[in-house]
């Protein structure tokens, strides 16, 4: 099982971010499986962002919900996260990870993203 | 939702045992038996150590054990080794069907 994040490395404040998680070794059409996003600002703790389940059920961090959208393309084995209205505090390493109820058992290598003018 | 509370740092000597606490509320840690623990070495990806409060994935050393009482979960590492020097995070599923992580604990093996 592997997951890999891809996307831009830099954006300006107020812009939007689109990150793609491409995975292999499992299917997001399997009952109970989900893929989500977790970020980690430099030197700080992990923060859960969003999750999409095999059945299209979506969950968001309440404090970021207005700015996040998560979608999936099962045929391409991809999950996409969009974050709007970026701020420098959004600078972080963004991880995608698989969840099988109820834990995050496989993680991508992470993608460092910086918000700066 | 607020982050789960963990001590910022703990330390121990090789061979000793240490325990890291993770305090939440009745809406997360206390609500379900869905607490997990992760180990993260600097610059590396978090690695799952414990899931469902006290279950170890295949390949994780039995030196790692965990439990939960009420709104507080605990991770114990016995027989400390130099390679255990890392950051440790707890996480919990919540009543809102979301996830929350702890603030992380830096373990220093002296």
gemmi code that builds the backbone of each chain (N, CA, C; Angstrom):
import gemmi

chains = {
    "A": [
        ("UNK", (0.857, -1.191, 0.000), (0.000, 0.000, 0.000), (0.885, 1.230, 0.000)),
        ("UNK", (0.627, 2.133, -0.943), (1.364, 3.396, -0.989), (0.405, 4.536, -1.261)),
        ("UNK", (0.761, 5.695, -0.723), (0.044, 6.931, -0.995), (1.090, 7.993, -1.285)),
        ("UNK", (0.775, 8.895, -2.202), (1.724, 9.947, -2.539), (0.981, 11.240, -2.825)),
        ("UNK", (1.434, 12.298, -2.177), (0.843, 13.616, -2.359), (1.543, 14.357, -3.491)),
        ("UNK", (0.758, 15.145, -4.219), (1.337, 15.997, -5.254), (0.564, 17.296, -5.306)),
        ("UNK", (1.266, 18.326, -5.759), (0.641, 19.629, -5.851), (1.686, 20.715, -5.814)),
        ("UNK", (1.251, 21.962, -5.782), (2.203, 23.072, -5.768), (2.962, 23.128, -4.454)),
        ("UNK", (4.085, 23.802, -4.482), (4.881, 23.958, -3.261), (4.747, 25.350, -2.668)),
        ("UNK", (4.195, 26.282, -3.463), (4.127, 27.671, -3.024), (2.868, 28.332, -3.557)),
        ("UNK", (2.261, 29.168, -2.744), (1.122, 29.964, -3.178), (1.125, 31.271, -2.398)),
        ("UNK", (0.368, 32.229, -2.889), (0.289, 33.540, -2.221), (-0.961, 33.585, -1.340)),
        ("UNK", (-0.963, 34.442, -0.348), (-2.175, 34.608, 0.486), (-3.392, 34.911, -0.378)),
        ("UNK", (-4.519, 34.429, 0.061), (-5.821, 34.601, -0.607), (-6.032, 33.614, -1.747)),
        ("UNK", (-4.962, 32.992, -2.232), (-5.105, 32.019, -3.305), (-5.659, 30.695, -2.770)),
        ("UNK", (-5.871, 29.749, -3.703), (-6.359, 28.417, -3.342), (-5.298, 27.366, -3.592)),
        ("UNK", (-5.437, 26.247, -2.885), (-4.503, 25.127, -2.997), (-5.271, 23.883, -3.393)),
        ("UNK", (-4.738, 23.158, -4.364), (-5.305, 21.862, -4.727), (-4.225, 20.804, -4.611)),
        ("UNK", (-4.445, 19.856, -3.726), (-3.509, 18.759, -3.514), (-4.151, 17.447, -3.952)),
        ("UNK", (-3.346, 16.606, -4.581), (-3.829, 15.305, -5.040), (-3.101, 14.189, -4.315)),
        ("UNK", (-3.856, 13.220, -3.859), (-3.300, 12.017, -3.255), (-3.555, 10.856, -4.214)),
        ("UNK", (-2.481, 10.263, -4.704), (-2.592, 9.108, -5.592), (-2.141, 7.877, -4.824)),
        ("UNK", (-2.980, 6.880, -4.772), (-2.683, 5.722, -3.951), (-2.747, 4.424, -4.751)),
        ("UNK", (-2.156, 3.391, -4.176), (-2.180, 2.056, -4.794), (-2.171, 1.008, -3.698)),
        ("UNK", (-2.584, -0.188, -4.051), (-2.578, -1.293, -3.100), (-3.894, -1.490, -2.378)),
        ("UNK", (-4.839, -0.596, -2.595), (-6.168, -0.758, -2.022), (-7.149, 0.012, -2.902)),
        ("UNK", (-8.434, -0.221, -2.663), (-9.465, 0.446, -3.445), (-10.358, 1.289, -2.548)),
        ("UNK", (-10.670, 2.469, -3.029), (-11.566, 3.357, -2.286), (-13.024, 3.025, -2.578)),
        ("UNK", (-13.250, 1.889, -3.199), (-14.619, 1.407, -3.358), (-14.904, 0.277, -2.373)),
        ("UNK", (-13.910, -0.070, -1.565), (-14.080, -1.127, -0.567), (-14.773, -0.576, 0.670)),
        ("UNK", (-15.792, -1.279, 1.118), (-16.556, -0.823, 2.276), (-15.660, -0.574, 3.488)),
        ("UNK", (-15.866, 0.585, 4.118), (-15.139, 0.934, 5.325), (-13.871, 1.738, 5.115)),
        ("UNK", (-13.391, 1.784, 3.894), (-12.119, 2.461, 3.612), (-12.337, 3.949, 3.389)),
        ("UNK", (-11.401, 4.740, 3.853), (-11.432, 6.171, 3.611), (-10.025, 6.690, 3.364)),
        ("UNK", (-9.939, 7.840, 2.757), (-8.662, 8.539, 2.566), (-8.851, 9.965, 3.042)),
        ("UNK", (-7.889, 10.445, 3.788), (-8.013, 11.786, 4.329), (-6.714, 12.552, 4.277)),
        ("UNK", (-6.781, 13.766, 4.817), (-5.634, 14.670, 4.831), (-5.351, 15.146, 6.244)),
        ("UNK", (-4.091, 15.212, 6.549), (-3.587, 15.653, 7.847), (-2.395, 16.564, 7.566)),
        ("UNK", (-2.291, 17.681, 8.263), (-1.164, 18.569, 8.017), (-0.352, 18.798, 9.288)),
        ("UNK", (0.857, 19.292, 9.066), (1.770, 19.535, 10.186), (2.606, 20.765, 9.891)),
        ("UNK", (2.282, 21.900, 10.497), (3.140, 23.087, 10.343), (4.538, 22.784, 10.852)),
        ("UNK", (5.530, 23.477, 10.331), (6.914, 23.216, 10.743), (7.082, 23.281, 12.257)),
        ("UNK", (7.583, 22.217, 12.848), (7.834, 22.171, 14.278), (6.597, 22.060, 15.149)),
        ("UNK", (5.444, 21.833, 14.525), (4.205, 21.778, 15.309), (3.514, 20.430, 15.179)),
        ("UNK", (2.315, 20.347, 15.771), (1.615, 19.076, 15.872), (0.814, 18.747, 14.611)),
        ("UNK", (0.387, 17.518, 14.537), (-0.488, 17.067, 13.466), (-1.887, 17.653, 13.647)),
        ("UNK", (-2.523, 17.967, 12.527), (-3.883, 18.494, 12.547), (-4.695, 17.783, 11.455)),
        ("UNK", (-5.771, 17.136, 11.852), (-6.621, 16.470, 10.877), (-7.442, 17.492, 10.103)),
        ("UNK", (-7.568, 17.300, 8.783), (-8.255, 18.259, 7.934), (-9.575, 17.719, 7.384)),
        ("UNK", (-9.530, 16.584, 6.705), (-10.714, 16.102, 6.003), (-10.570, 14.626, 5.682)),
        ("UNK", (-11.715, 14.022, 5.358), (-11.753, 12.583, 5.071), (-12.901, 12.306, 4.122)),
        ("UNK", (-12.684, 11.406, 3.169), (-13.753, 10.940, 2.304), (-13.769, 9.417, 2.358)),
        ("UNK", (-14.970, 8.881, 2.550), (-15.132, 7.435, 2.650), (-15.484, 6.813, 1.295)),
        ("UNK", (-15.433, 5.509, 1.270), (-15.741, 4.741, 0.060), (-17.128, 5.075, -0.499)),
        ("UNK", (-18.055, 5.471, 0.399), (-19.445, 5.707, -0.006), (-19.735, 7.180, -0.257)),
        ("UNK", (-18.683, 7.993, -0.420), (-18.790, 9.425, -0.701), (-19.082, 10.266, 0.536)),
        ("UNK", (-19.268, 9.628, 1.682), (-19.440, 10.393, 2.907), (-18.180, 11.227, 3.148)),
        ("UNK", (-18.361, 12.506, 3.484), (-17.239, 13.413, 3.673), (-17.291, 14.017, 5.071)),
        ("UNK", (-16.129, 14.176, 5.666), (-16.017, 14.790, 6.983), (-14.930, 15.848, 6.936)),
        ("UNK", (-15.171, 16.956, 7.674), (-14.224, 18.057, 7.681), (-13.929, 18.513, 9.104)),
        ("UNK", (-12.727, 19.019, 9.296), (-12.382, 19.671, 10.551), (-13.320, 20.877, 10.694)),
        ("UNK", (-14.074, 20.954, 11.783), (-15.055, 22.048, 11.908), (-14.454, 23.439, 11.781)),
        ("UNK", (-13.231, 23.626, 12.243), (-12.623, 24.951, 12.217), (-12.161, 25.350, 10.818)),
        ("UNK", (-12.107, 24.402, 9.887), (-11.637, 24.687, 8.532), (-12.682, 24.344, 7.486)),
        ("UNK", (-13.828, 23.900, 7.918), (-14.824, 23.355, 7.007), (-15.194, 24.286, 5.863)),
        ("UNK", (-15.300, 25.596, 6.163), (-15.726, 26.557, 5.126), (-14.712, 26.661, 3.995)),
        ("UNK", (-13.474, 26.281, 4.263), (-12.404, 26.483, 3.286), (-11.990, 25.195, 2.570)),
        ("UNK", (-12.543, 24.054, 2.973), (-12.062, 22.768, 2.457), (-13.104, 22.064, 1.595)),
        ("UNK", (-12.617, 21.391, 0.564), (-13.446, 20.490, -0.228), (-12.618, 19.252, -0.546)),
        ("UNK", (-13.193, 18.083, -0.299), (-12.506, 16.837, -0.608), (-13.347, 16.045, -1.590)),
        ("UNK", (-12.688, 15.500, -2.606), (-13.365, 14.693, -3.604), (-12.516, 13.464, -3.921)),
        ("UNK", (-13.123, 12.501, -4.599), (-12.370, 11.318, -4.982), (-12.680, 10.919, -6.403)),
        ("UNK", (-11.716, 10.270, -7.037), (-11.892, 9.665, -8.350), (-11.452, 8.210, -8.181)),
        ("UNK", (-12.414, 7.360, -7.944), (-12.103, 5.964, -7.639), (-11.381, 5.283, -8.793)),
        ("UNK", (-11.765, 5.621, -10.017), (-11.158, 4.970, -11.191), (-9.682, 5.320, -11.327)),
        ("UNK", (-9.300, 6.501, -10.845), (-7.904, 6.933, -10.930), (-7.153, 6.682, -9.631)),
        ("UNK", (-7.826, 6.154, -8.606), (-7.213, 5.975, -7.286), (-6.635, 7.297, -6.774)),
        ("UNK", (-7.452, 8.325, -6.815), (-7.019, 9.644, -6.365), (-8.055, 10.304, -5.459)),
        ("UNK", (-7.521, 11.079, -4.510), (-8.343, 11.929, -3.650), (-7.769, 13.336, -3.740)),
        ("UNK", (-8.640, 14.301, -3.912), (-8.204, 15.684, -4.099), (-8.738, 16.554, -2.957)),
        ("UNK", (-7.847, 17.375, -2.421), (-8.223, 18.332, -1.383), (-8.018, 19.740, -1.912)),
        ("UNK", (-9.036, 20.563, -1.782), (-8.936, 21.969, -2.155), (-9.122, 22.826, -0.907)),
        ("UNK", (-8.226, 23.774, -0.734), (-8.294, 24.712, 0.385), (-8.284, 26.122, -0.182)),
        ("UNK", (-9.252, 26.920, 0.215), (-9.362, 28.272, -0.323), (-8.852, 29.322, 0.675)),
        ("UNK", (-8.719, 30.550, 0.182), (-8.374, 31.700, 1.020), (-7.165, 31.424, 1.911)),
        ("UNK", (-6.069, 31.093, 1.284), (-4.870, 30.694, 2.009), (-4.269, 31.831, 2.821)),
        ("UNK", (-3.624, 31.439, 3.904), (-2.955, 32.351, 4.827), (-1.589, 31.751, 5.149)),
        ("UNK", (-0.621, 32.578, 5.504), (0.687, 32.011, 5.863), (0.628, 30.915, 6.939)),
        ("UNK", (-0.378, 30.934, 7.798), (-0.476, 29.896, 8.826), (-0.821, 28.529, 8.231)),
        ("UNK", (-1.191, 28.515, 6.961), (-1.471, 27.245, 6.279), (-0.192, 26.580, 5.786)),
        ("UNK", (0.930, 27.239, 5.966), (2.214, 26.639, 5.621), (2.431, 25.388, 6.460)),
        ("UNK", (2.629, 24.262, 5.790), (2.725, 22.989, 6.510), (3.127, 21.881, 5.548)),
        ("UNK", (3.479, 20.734, 6.135), (3.579, 19.504, 5.354), (2.198, 18.866, 5.367)),
        ("UNK", (1.701, 18.564, 4.177), (0.377, 17.975, 4.047), (0.539, 16.486, 3.733)),
        ("UNK", (-0.058, 15.670, 4.592), (-0.029, 14.215, 4.418), (-1.410, 13.725, 3.983)),
        ("UNK", (-1.429, 12.758, 3.078), (-2.667, 12.005, 2.899), (-2.457, 10.642, 3.553)),
        ("UNK", (-3.542, 10.041, 3.992), (-3.446, 8.777, 4.714), (-4.724, 7.970, 4.512)),
        ("UNK", (-4.582, 6.673, 4.653), (-5.737, 5.789, 4.560), (-6.303, 5.534, 5.946)),
        ("UNK", (-7.606, 5.472, 6.035), (-8.228, 5.057, 7.277), (-9.070, 3.810, 7.046)),
        ("UNK", (-8.863, 2.858, 7.896), (-9.759, 1.714, 7.981), (-10.313, 1.792, 9.387)),
        ("UNK", (-11.556, 1.670, 9.575), (-12.118, 1.999, 10.876), (-11.375, 1.341, 12.035)),
        ("UNK", (-10.908, 2.151, 12.909), (-10.917, 3.609, 12.995), (-9.509, 4.127, 13.272)),
        ("UNK", (-8.640, 4.014, 12.348), (-7.284, 4.508, 12.558), (-6.667, 4.863, 11.218)),
        ("UNK", (-5.583, 5.603, 11.248), (-4.850, 5.982, 10.049), (-3.646, 5.052, 9.929)),
        ("UNK", (-3.747, 4.065, 9.044), (-2.744, 3.009, 9.078), (-1.627, 3.156, 8.047)),
        ("UNK", (-1.864, 3.869, 6.967), (-0.833, 4.095, 5.970), (-0.830, 5.560, 5.583)),
        ("UNK", (0.371, 6.137, 5.529), (0.527, 7.553, 5.265), (1.402, 7.772, 4.026)),
        ("UNK", (1.139, 8.876, 3.337), (2.031, 9.289, 2.273), (3.280, 9.931, 2.850)),
        ("UNK", (4.212, 10.243, 1.990), (5.489, 10.811, 2.436), (5.361, 12.267, 2.858)),
        ("UNK", (4.280, 12.916, 2.482), (4.066, 14.307, 2.841), (4.563, 15.256, 1.771)),
        ("UNK", (3.902, 16.404, 1.684), (4.256, 17.421, 0.703), (4.292, 18.763, 1.408)),
        ("UNK", (5.461, 19.406, 1.377), (5.610, 20.711, 2.041), (5.029, 21.797, 1.162)),
        ("UNK", (4.157, 22.592, 1.749), (3.485, 23.667, 1.031), (3.660, 24.964, 1.809)),
        ("UNK", (4.051, 26.001, 1.115), (4.328, 27.295, 1.750), (3.400, 28.369, 1.201)),
        ("UNK", (2.866, 29.175, 2.103), (2.056, 30.329, 1.718), (2.853, 31.579, 2.066)),
        ("UNK", (3.187, 32.342, 1.037), (4.010, 33.535, 1.256), (3.788, 34.518, 0.126)),
        ("UNK", (3.804, 35.789, 0.482), (3.673, 36.814, -0.539), (5.038, 37.163, -1.132)),
    ],
    "B": [
        ("UNK", (-13.405, 21.782, 17.699), (-12.857, 20.730, 18.528), (-11.450, 21.110, 18.955)),
        ("UNK", (-11.110, 20.792, 20.188), (-9.798, 21.133, 20.708), (-8.868, 19.930, 20.600)),
        ("UNK", (-7.586, 20.239, 20.427), (-6.593, 19.166, 20.376), (-6.563, 18.422, 21.707)),
        ("UNK", (-6.260, 17.148, 21.628), (-6.078, 16.357, 22.837), (-4.823, 16.847, 23.558)),
        ("UNK", (-4.827, 16.732, 24.882), (-3.726, 17.260, 25.674), (-2.689, 16.192, 25.996)),
        ("UNK", (-1.482, 16.445, 25.570), (-0.345, 15.576, 25.869), (0.744, 16.399, 26.548)),
        ("UNK", (1.584, 15.758, 27.366), (2.725, 16.494, 27.918), (3.666, 16.860, 26.783)),
        ("UNK", (4.266, 18.039, 26.872), (5.137, 18.500, 25.792), (6.371, 17.616, 25.654)),
        ("UNK", (6.859, 17.120, 26.782), (8.065, 16.312, 26.721), (8.127, 15.317, 27.873)),
        ("UNK", (8.786, 14.214, 27.623), (9.107, 13.231, 28.649), (10.510, 12.728, 28.336)),
        ("UNK", (11.130, 12.150, 29.333), (12.460, 11.604, 29.097), (12.668, 10.365, 29.958)),
        ("UNK", (13.612, 9.560, 29.558), (13.942, 8.359, 30.311), (15.271, 7.801, 29.855)),
        ("UNK", (15.844, 6.979, 30.676), (17.126, 6.357, 30.353), (16.894, 5.016, 29.682)),
        ("UNK", (17.859, 4.559, 28.912), (17.727, 3.238, 28.281), (17.386, 2.166, 29.304)),
        ("UNK", (16.427, 1.320, 28.945), (15.999, 0.242, 29.815), (14.827, 0.596, 30.715)),
        ("UNK", (14.624, 1.889, 30.916), (13.517, 2.311, 31.768), (12.191, 2.267, 31.003)),
        ("UNK", (11.097, 2.520, 31.744), (9.773, 2.621, 31.147), (9.261, 4.038, 31.306)),
        ("UNK", (8.511, 4.505, 30.317), (7.891, 5.815, 30.431), (6.437, 5.692, 29.981)),
        ("UNK", (5.622, 6.639, 30.441), (4.220, 6.685, 30.052), (3.872, 8.080, 29.583)),
        ("UNK", (3.153, 8.144, 28.465), (2.685, 9.411, 27.893), (1.172, 9.425, 27.979)),
        ("UNK", (0.630, 10.475, 28.539), (-0.818, 10.585, 28.673), (-1.418, 11.397, 27.529)),
        ("UNK", (-2.703, 11.187, 27.322), (-3.442, 11.865, 26.257), (-4.848, 12.111, 26.791)),
        ("UNK", (-5.125, 13.354, 27.138), (-6.396, 13.672, 27.775), (-7.341, 14.378, 26.819)),
        ("UNK", (-8.541, 13.847, 26.729), (-9.561, 14.447, 25.878), (-10.809, 14.723, 26.685)),
        ("UNK", (-11.937, 14.460, 26.063), (-13.222, 14.706, 26.708), (-14.152, 13.520, 26.475)),
        ("UNK", (-15.341, 13.638, 26.999), (-16.344, 12.588, 26.806), (-16.868, 12.568, 25.372)),
        ("UNK", (-16.452, 13.557, 24.581), (-16.869, 13.610, 23.179), (-15.846, 12.980, 22.242)),
        ("UNK", (-14.688, 12.660, 22.753), (-13.693, 12.026, 21.898), (-13.076, 10.812, 22.592)),
        ("UNK", (-12.005, 10.997, 23.347), (-11.332, 9.851, 23.971), (-12.305, 9.013, 24.801)),
        ("UNK", (-13.154, 9.683, 25.570), (-14.078, 8.979, 26.447), (-15.280, 8.371, 25.764)),
        ("UNK", (-15.468, 8.731, 24.483), (-16.692, 8.316, 23.797), (-16.588, 6.933, 23.163)),
        ("UNK", (-15.440, 6.624, 22.616), (-15.263, 5.365, 21.884), (-13.899, 4.755, 22.222)),
        ("UNK", (-13.729, 3.516, 21.865), (-12.407, 2.875, 21.980), (-11.650, 2.998, 20.663)),
        ("UNK", (-11.556, 4.257, 20.193), (-10.902, 4.514, 18.920), (-9.754, 5.498, 19.110)),
        ("UNK", (-8.847, 5.175, 20.027), (-7.654, 5.983, 20.247), (-6.474, 5.289, 19.582)),
        ("UNK", (-5.699, 6.069, 18.857), (-4.500, 5.555, 18.199), (-3.284, 6.342, 18.661)),
        ("UNK", (-2.125, 5.726, 18.520), (-0.852, 6.377, 18.848), (0.097, 6.244, 17.656)),
        ("UNK", (0.858, 7.324, 17.410), (1.788, 7.364, 16.289), (3.153, 7.804, 16.790)),
        ("UNK", (4.175, 7.241, 16.170), (5.561, 7.638, 16.428), (6.065, 8.374, 15.201)),
        ("UNK", (6.740, 9.494, 15.413), (7.284, 10.258, 14.291), (8.712, 10.689, 14.595)),
        ("UNK", (9.630, 10.161, 13.829), (11.014, 10.641, 13.937), (11.149, 11.920, 13.134)),
        ("UNK", (12.105, 12.782, 13.502), (12.254, 14.076, 12.831), (12.353, 13.940, 11.321)),
        ("UNK", (11.505, 14.688, 10.630), (11.521, 14.695, 9.179), (10.915, 13.466, 8.533)),
        ("UNK", (10.314, 12.614, 9.342), (9.753, 11.367, 8.820), (8.232, 11.356, 8.891)),
        ("UNK", (7.658, 10.306, 8.333), (6.212, 10.132, 8.311), (5.748, 9.497, 9.619)),
        ("UNK", (4.605, 9.921, 10.153), (4.079, 9.248, 11.353), (3.862, 7.762, 11.093)),
        ("UNK", (4.165, 6.966, 12.098), (4.038, 5.514, 12.001), (3.065, 5.030, 13.061)),
        ("UNK", (2.077, 4.254, 12.645), (1.058, 3.756, 13.569), (1.655, 2.745, 14.544)),
        ("UNK", (1.489, 3.033, 15.835), (1.972, 2.141, 16.890), (0.853, 1.337, 17.551)),
        ("UNK", (-0.256, 2.026, 17.805), (-1.373, 1.444, 18.552), (-2.670, 1.916, 17.905)),
        ("UNK", (-3.671, 1.050, 17.801), (-4.990, 1.454, 17.362), (-6.038, 0.808, 18.268)),
        ("UNK", (-7.247, 1.331, 18.201), (-8.337, 0.823, 19.043), (-7.901, 0.684, 20.508)),
        ("UNK", (-7.275, 1.742, 20.996), (-6.822, 1.895, 22.396), (-5.583, 1.074, 22.710)),
        ("UNK", (-5.594, -0.238, 22.386), (-4.511, -1.081, 22.889), (-4.059, -2.174, 21.923)),
        ("UNK", (-4.381, -2.045, 20.653), (-3.998, -3.076, 19.677), (-2.759, -2.640, 18.909)),
        ("UNK", (-1.826, -3.564, 18.733), (-0.601, -3.272, 17.988), (-0.692, -3.851, 16.583)),
        ("UNK", (-0.364, -3.013, 15.578), (-0.283, -3.569, 14.214), (0.859, -4.574, 14.126)),
        ("UNK", (0.775, -5.439, 13.148), (1.836, -6.393, 12.920), (3.162, -5.662, 12.723)),
        ("UNK", (4.185, -6.144, 13.416), (5.514, -5.560, 13.258), (5.897, -4.553, 14.318)),
        ("UNK", (4.923, -4.104, 15.105), (5.238, -3.149, 16.168), (5.667, -3.917, 17.424)),
        ("UNK", (6.761, -3.467, 18.014), (7.329, -4.144, 19.167), (6.340, -4.202, 20.331)),
        ("UNK", (6.380, -5.305, 21.078), (5.515, -5.429, 22.253), (6.034, -4.599, 23.420)),
        ("UNK", (7.077, -3.843, 23.185), (7.516, -2.874, 24.223), (6.546, -1.690, 24.292)),
        ("UNK", (5.726, -1.564, 23.261), (4.729, -0.502, 23.222), (3.378, -1.079, 23.650)),
        ("UNK", (2.784, -0.459, 24.669), (1.468, -0.872, 25.131), (0.655, 0.360, 25.471)),
        ("UNK", (-0.644, 0.221, 25.515), (-1.491, 1.389, 25.756), (-2.772, 0.971, 26.445)),
        ("UNK", (-3.426, 1.972, 27.035), (-4.678, 1.728, 27.748), (-5.492, 3.010, 27.760)),
        ("UNK", (-6.672, 2.919, 28.312), (-7.536, 4.097, 28.433), (-8.370, 3.974, 29.696)),
        ("UNK", (-8.541, 5.106, 30.353), (-9.426, 5.178, 31.510), (-10.191, 6.482, 31.424)),
        ("UNK", (-11.487, 6.381, 31.261), (-12.297, 7.581, 31.123), (-11.889, 8.392, 29.909)),
        ("UNK", (-11.571, 9.655, 30.136), (-11.228, 10.560, 29.052), (-9.718, 10.632, 28.798)),
        ("UNK", (-8.945, 9.771, 29.454), (-7.495, 9.802, 29.297), (-6.960, 8.465, 28.803)),
        ("UNK", (-6.170, 8.549, 27.744), (-5.477, 7.383, 27.204), (-4.004, 7.485, 27.563)),
        ("UNK", (-3.336, 6.361, 27.591), (-1.920, 6.355, 27.960), (-1.145, 5.384, 27.081)),
        ("UNK", (0.063, 5.792, 26.731), (0.996, 4.952, 25.975), (2.187, 4.677, 26.876)),
        ("UNK", (2.543, 3.416, 27.036), (3.706, 3.043, 27.827), (4.746, 2.398, 26.919)),
        ("UNK", (5.971, 2.847, 27.058), (7.093, 2.251, 26.344), (8.020, 1.649, 27.388)),
        ("UNK", (8.209, 0.359, 27.318), (9.070, -0.305, 28.287), (10.418, -0.631, 27.651)),
        ("UNK", (11.425, -0.814, 28.481), (12.751, -1.134, 27.973), (13.232, -0.112, 26.958)),
        ("UNK", (13.189, 1.155, 27.334), (13.544, 2.237, 26.407), (14.824, 1.959, 25.637)),
        ("UNK", (14.788, 2.273, 24.346), (15.950, 2.145, 23.490), (16.218, 3.474, 22.808)),
        ("UNK", (17.427, 3.669, 22.351), (17.807, 4.926, 21.707), (16.890, 5.243, 20.524)),
        ("UNK", (16.457, 4.212, 19.813), (15.607, 4.412, 18.625), (14.204, 4.887, 18.980)),
        ("UNK", (13.843, 4.857, 20.259), (12.529, 5.336, 20.667), (12.503, 6.854, 20.778)),
        ("UNK", (13.644, 7.489, 20.685), (13.759, 8.942, 20.738), (13.012, 9.512, 19.539)),
        ("UNK", (11.841, 10.144, 19.790), (10.959, 10.586, 18.699), (9.808, 11.393, 19.288)),
        ("UNK", (8.952, 11.860, 18.410), (7.710, 12.502, 18.828), (6.589, 11.481, 18.787)),
        ("UNK", (5.665, 11.609, 19.734), (4.536, 10.690, 19.824), (3.226, 11.475, 19.843)),
        ("UNK", (2.281, 11.022, 19.044), (0.984, 11.670, 18.933), (-0.132, 10.666, 19.195)),
        ("UNK", (-1.146, 11.135, 19.919), (-2.359, 10.337, 20.046), (-3.409, 10.937, 19.109)),
        ("UNK", (-4.394, 10.146, 18.767), (-5.529, 10.656, 18.010), (-6.768, 9.902, 18.450)),
        ("UNK", (-7.910, 10.528, 18.230), (-9.176, 9.924, 18.620), (-10.269, 10.273, 17.626)),
        ("UNK", (-11.149, 9.322, 17.414), (-12.385, 9.573, 16.685), (-13.314, 10.296, 17.635)),
        ("UNK", (-14.203, 11.128, 17.111), (-15.072, 11.926, 17.983), (-16.557, 11.636, 17.735)),
        ("UNK", (-17.374, 12.108, 18.639), (-18.824, 11.943, 18.499), (-19.371, 12.664, 17.268)),
        ("UNK", (-18.633, 13.648, 16.772), (-19.043, 14.387, 15.572), (-18.608, 13.683, 14.294)),
        ("UNK", (-18.070, 12.465, 14.446), (-17.566, 11.694, 13.298), (-16.400, 12.388, 12.631)),
        ("UNK", (-15.617, 13.073, 13.427), (-14.381, 13.709, 12.945), (-13.212, 13.127, 13.722)),
        ("UNK", (-12.038, 13.645, 13.436), (-10.829, 13.167, 14.094), (-10.128, 14.328, 14.790)),
        ("UNK", (-9.425, 14.005, 15.854), (-8.640, 15.008, 16.551), (-7.323, 14.370, 16.994)),
        ("UNK", (-6.249, 15.153, 16.867), (-4.928, 14.700, 17.287), (-4.513, 15.411, 18.570)),
        ("UNK", (-3.551, 14.824, 19.239), (-2.956, 15.454, 20.401), (-1.877, 16.440, 19.988)),
        ("UNK", (-1.415, 17.219, 20.939), (-0.397, 18.222, 20.664), (1.005, 17.653, 20.505)),
        ("UNK", (1.152, 16.367, 20.765), (2.449, 15.717, 20.577), (3.316, 15.752, 21.822)),
        ("UNK", (4.108, 14.704, 21.992), (5.045, 14.601, 23.121), (6.419, 14.239, 22.587)),
        ("UNK", (7.420, 15.002, 22.964), (8.789, 14.726, 22.560), (9.418, 13.809, 23.592)),
        ("UNK", (9.785, 12.615, 23.172), (10.456, 11.670, 24.062), (11.952, 11.744, 23.829)),
        ("UNK", (12.679, 12.044, 24.896), (14.137, 12.063, 24.831), (14.685, 10.880, 25.605)),
        ("UNK", (15.465, 10.065, 24.934), (16.137, 8.947, 25.599), (17.519, 9.439, 26.010)),
        ("UNK", (17.718, 9.517, 27.307), (18.928, 10.145, 27.844), (20.187, 9.322, 27.598)),
    ],
}
model = gemmi.Model(1)
for chain_id, residues in chains.items():
    chain = gemmi.Chain(chain_id)
    for i, (resn, *xyz) in enumerate(residues, 1):
        res = gemmi.Residue()
        res.name, res.seqid = resn, gemmi.SeqId(i, " ")
        for name, pos in zip(("N", "CA", "C"), xyz):
            atom = gemmi.Atom()
            atom.name, atom.element = name, gemmi.Element(name[0])
            atom.pos, atom.b_iso = gemmi.Position(*pos), 0.0
            res.add_atom(atom)
        chain.add_residue(res)
    model.add_chain(chain)
structure = gemmi.Structure()
structure.add_model(model)
structure.setup_entities()
